[in-house]
Amino acid sequence: MSGNGYKSIDPAAQEMLRIAEEEGYETVFSRAEEIKPCPIGRDGACCKHCFMGPCRLVGKTTRGVCGATLDTVVARNLARAIAAGAASHGDHGRDMALTLLAAAEGEAPDYQVKDLQKLLEVADILGVPYRDRDEKEIARDVALKILAEFGQQKGELTYLKRAPLRRQEIWRKLGIAPRGIDREVVDLLHRTHIGNDQDAEHLLLGAMRCALADGWGGSMFSTDITDILFGSPAPLKTRANLGALKEDEVNIIVHGHEPLFSEMMVLAVNDPELIEYARSKGAKGINLAGICCTANETLMRQGIPTVGNFLSQELALLTGAVDLMAVDVQCIMQALVPLAEQFHTKFVTTSPKVRIKGAIHVEFDESRALEIAKELVKMAIDNFPNRGKVRIPKHVSEVVAGFSHEYITYALGGYYRASFRPLNDAVIQGRIRGVAGVVGCNNPRSTQDYAHEYIVRELIKNDVLVVQTGCGAIASAKYGMMLPEMMEEVGPGLREICEATGLPPVLHMGSCVDNTRILTVASQMATEGGLGEDIADLPAVGIAPEWMSEKALAIGTYFAASGVYVLFGVGSPIKASEEVQRIMSEGWERTVGGKLEFVEDPEEIVRRALEHIDKKRAALGLEEYNPAKFGKSGDRLMLQFLKALEEGKEVSLYSAKSLLGA
Ligand code: NFS
């Protein structure tokens, strides 16, 4: 196990794990101890693609029954995982598009276009006419155009043009510009069937093409439609960790990924009649909270608290305070159902795609969305009096979230000067050394949140601006790292920028599909000027310190294929093949400019990340990073001055001058 030897660094998780151990509840942590990972499968050396095997390519066995080499097997296993990850994001995006279409056609009355500006921007990119047209007509045509990109057979995805020109040329030259979202997933599944593509390098090119169909297709569409339907996020303050559960209120947790359902739950818990009904059952109110990425969606837009990331899902039930947990798709552990049975918790599946044996199934139907959400809230209220022992840990942190790329440009230049110019200038001057996306899951094979927390702290100390999504963002939120108070731990140059713009040093940019917001920021930085012409020129890195899902592999691959150096922690699914490691590292760096490496040690991840950032700075001809030059701007001193005033200290002209260092 990598990490600090503990199961979690989260004090709330530790408290619940103590209870689990003392009282004999099984969790993902205890199962991970019992089940040792198969070393052959873990390293990518087990081939299960036909029934002549499975072939375990270890020791003297260097070929499968069909003759497939270790390099082929390792590359094929990774490629299949990437196809599954891209399919998951793509299908999520498709559901969003179908709902936008239903809303536009009047078949989903509870959904409306909430962000007209975003709808018009998306219409413009997609070439959908929007002048003098009715909003619903535009929304319908946008939805239809997006749906057509899923089934498109030839040509290129339209969103590729959002990437810098240089990047588009690289994709075209290599033949990896994705044609249609579904086509690339099917193509990769076909290629990895027995007897097809058996050249590791070529297989991995196919994997990049499929991953790009996720990043610049399925996921990016999903982010855009979510903004259109529920509003583009802007900063707000809310709370994170199990302490957000309330002893005296009905607690409902939404868990999963598609905000279509969780947004309706937000409306339902605010229904005055239901609040009154909750009171009639002895509760003071209704408390909605989230887990995993659907939590990130409602947190960013509605300020709904998150009770935790991936590894906290069972721990929430152990509090005995969850009256109902409703799930949709992805990252939902089957173990939740037998665990819920040991408490009073009602566990409800809602997606037509996801049933879990033993769970209550209330199928979500977008034509009666709010009605179904209210039904579930009522079910939770009726269950409130059935609670047994309740043990809610006190730990909860505040978090400022909601940094869409639109808001970042606004923060940097206001409405009429919204741009990335100030950010680029800060990088050029060396106030910001570089930018890092720290994203991805938790994994019980490494201490929960240990690597996330360590890496983010080290990066901001070294003047690297950090942007986060997914369970990585929830990790930082739980430790109060997304607050202005963090400024004390920030390097001097980055601190000056944060203080001048009001941006925190660690930005919560949303759920995992919202990694596409990071692609957009990177593209805009690259085209703004002064930092080269392509994403690969930027002093930037992507890190998934505690990844576990196939979706994470798809994300890492589309970032690498977009020109970013990506580092994954925990362990390596390609360990068995040095050739595959070489292709994805030096090989990809030569062809696409980005690379994907698996590095277990968080310290080594930070070292490589900073080294890469400095290498890119040098290639751009920028001044060498020198933190000693910064930290003396008036902004910081002004803050101290204002704080002194706030604390009621008498500030005379003389003391103000001394505070300001004059
Ligand atoms: Ni991303 Fe979000 Fe979390 Fe990993 Fe799962 S919730 S989509 S896959 S575990 S970060």
Boltz pocket constraint, residues with backbone or C-beta under 6 A from the ligand:
constraints:
  - pocket:
      binder: B
      contacts: [[A, 256], [A, 257], [A, 292], [A, 293], [A, 309], [A, 310], [A, 330], [A, 331], [A, 439], [A, 440], [A, 441], [A, 442], [A, 469], [A, 470], [A, 471], [A, 472], [A, 511], [A, 512], [A, 513], [A, 548], [A, 549], [A, 551], [A, 552]]
      max_distance: 6.0
